[in-house]
Amino acid sequence: MNKRRHVAKVTVVTLAALLLAGAWTTFAGNGAEGRPEPGSGLEWSPVGTWLVSAPTPAGNILMLHSVHAQDLTGTNFGGTIAQVNTNPTYFGMFPEGELGIEHHWACQTVRVGLNSYEGTHLFYITKQGAGLLAETVAIGVCNVSWTLTGPDTNEGTATIGMYLAAQDADQDGLPDEGQEPVSCMPFTCTSKRLKAMPGCVPTVPPEGTL
C-alpha cells in the first residue's frame, strides 16, 4: 500500500513538473499571442522614442512618439506624442484655435500581430476662455495601424476624426456615443527610432572674443 502511495505521489509531482516546464517554455520561447522566438531577428520592440514623419499638402508633420509597456505580455502599450511643428487651427479648419495642445497626444496601443500594432491617439484644440481656464474647441481622435519594418523603423496609416466641443455634452473629454466627426482625414507615416548619439565637440572661441 505504501509503495502504491509513493508511486502515485511521484507520478503527480512528475506531471506537475512537466506542466510547469511546458508553461515556462511557452512563456519564454515562442509562446502564445504570436510572440517571436528570442534570437529569431523578429523580436523587435515598439518600446522607445520614435521620430514620426507624416506628409501633408501643407508640409511634413514631425512628431516625437514615446512608447512604454503596460504589461509583461507585450500586448498593451501607453505613450505620448509631442508634435514639433504644431498646428493649433488644424490646417485652418478651427481658426479660433489659439492654445491648441495638439502637440501633446495621449496614446493607447495594442499588439495585434508579430510586429503589427493598432492604436488610438487623443488630442485637443483649445482657446483662451472668458475665465481662468482654456476652452476646448475641438477633439481629435486618431486611429492608426503600424508595423515594425525593422528593429528601428516602422510605417503605418491613420485617420484623424475631428469633433466639435459641443459633441462632448457630458464633458468627459471624449466625443459622445453616436457622434460623427465633422472631418475625417487619412494620413501615412514613417518612423525612425531615436537612439543614443555621440555628443558634439565644444567649439573653442577665438582668444579674446569672450
N, C-alpha and C positions, 0 to 999 in steps of 0.2 A: 504493500500500500504506500509506504513512504517513498519507494522507488518511483512509483507512478506519479505521485505528487511532485517529486523532484523533476521528473521528465517534463511534466506539464508546465512547471514554473520556468524551466529553461526554454521551453518552446515559446511561451508568452514573451519572455524577455528578448529572445532572438527576433521574433516577429516585430516587436516594438522597435528594436534597434534598426531593423531593415526599413521599417516605415519612416523612422526619423532620418535615416541616411538618404532615403529617396526624396523626402521632402527637402532636405538641405541641398541635395544635388540640383533639384528643380529650381530652388531659390537662387543658388549661387551660379548656376550654369545658364542654360538656355531659358528654362522657366516658362511660366505661363505668360499671357499678355504679350507674346512676341518679343520678349526681352532677348537681345543678342548675346551670343556666346562670348565671354571675355577673350580678347585676343583675336577675334574674328575680323577686326577692322571696321565693324559696323556699330561699335558701342559708343557712338558719338553722343555727346550730352548737349542738351539745349541750355544748361545752366551756365550763366556768364553774362557778359555785356556785349551787345551786338550793335554795329553801326548799320542802320537801315536806310536804304535809299528807295524812294518811290517817285517815279517820273510822273509829272502832270503837265498840262499845257502851259501852266504858269512857271514851270521850272521844277527841278528836283526837290522833293521834301526830304530833309535829313533828320533822322531821329536816333536817339540812343535808347535801346531796349535792354533793360536789366531783368534777368530771369532767375528765379530761385525755386528750389524744390520744396514741395509741401508734404511729401510723404516719402517712405523708403521704397516704394514700388516703382518709382519713376513714371508715375501716371499723371499727377497733378502738379501744376507749377503756377506760382504767382509772379507778379512783376510790375514794373512801371515803365512808362515811355516818357522821355523828355524830348520834345520837338525843338530842334535847333533854330530853324527859320520859322518862327511862329506865324500863325495865320488867324488872328483874332476875329476877323469878319467872315472866315470860311469862304475865301475866294469872292468876297463882296456880297455873299448871299444874306449875311446878317450885318448890315452896315452899322448898327448900333453897338455891335460887339466892341468893347474897349479893353476889358481886362481879361480877355479870353485865356483860360488856363488850359487850353487845348495842348499846350506844351507839356502838360503833365497828365498822362493817361494811367488809369488803373487797369491791370491786365490779369485775366484768368485763362490758363491754357491747359488742355488735356491731350495726353498722348493717345493717338488713335491707330498707330502702326509702328513698324520697326523704327523708322526715322521720320514719321509724319505726325503733325500736330494740328489741332484746331483751337482757336481762342476767341474770346470776346474781350474787347477793349472799350473802356468807357471814358468819355471826357466831356467837358462843359465849355460853353462860351458865356461870358458874363459881362456886365456893365456896372458902372458905379450907380448905386441906388440912391434914393432920396434920404435913406437913413444911414446908419453906420456900416451896414453890410452890403456887399455887392449883390446884384440881382442876376439870376440865371436868365439868359437869352435863349439858349438852345442846348440840347443834349445830343451828343454824338455817340452812336453805338457802332463799333467796328467789329465785323465778323471776319476772321482771317483763317486761311488754311495754308500751312507752310511745311516744307520738307527740308531736312538737313541733306545737302548735296555733297557734303564732305565734312571733315572734322571741324572746320572753321568757316563754313559757308552755308547759307540756306536761301531759299527762294519761295515766294508764295503769291497768293492772290487774296484780295479783300474787297469787301463792300462796306461803305460807311453810310449808315442811315442817320439823318438829322431830324430831330424832333423839336418842336417849339416848347418853351417852358410851360405853356398852357396845357400841353399834352401830359403833364405830370400833375394832375389835380391834387393828389394826396401828398405831393412834395416829398416823396421818399427818394428822389434822385434818379428814378427810372421812369421811362415812358409807361403810361397806364396800359393795362392789358387791352388789346384790340386796336390800339392806336397805330396808324400807318405813318411812316416817315414822310416829311414834306420833300425830302430829297434822298436819293439812293445812288451813290456813285461807286463805280468799280475802280480798283487800283491793282497794280502789280508792284512787287517789291523784291529786292535782293538785299542780303545782309552779309557782313563780314564780322567775325568775332574780334573783339578788342583783346589784344594780347600784350604782355609786358614788352615795353620798348626801351631801348637804351636811352639814357639821359643825354642832353646836349652838352657840349663842351663850352663852359663860360667864355665869353669874349672879353679879352683884356683890353680896356680902353687905352688909347694912346697916352703916354705920360703927359701930365699937365692939363688933361681935359676935365679932371674932376675938381 
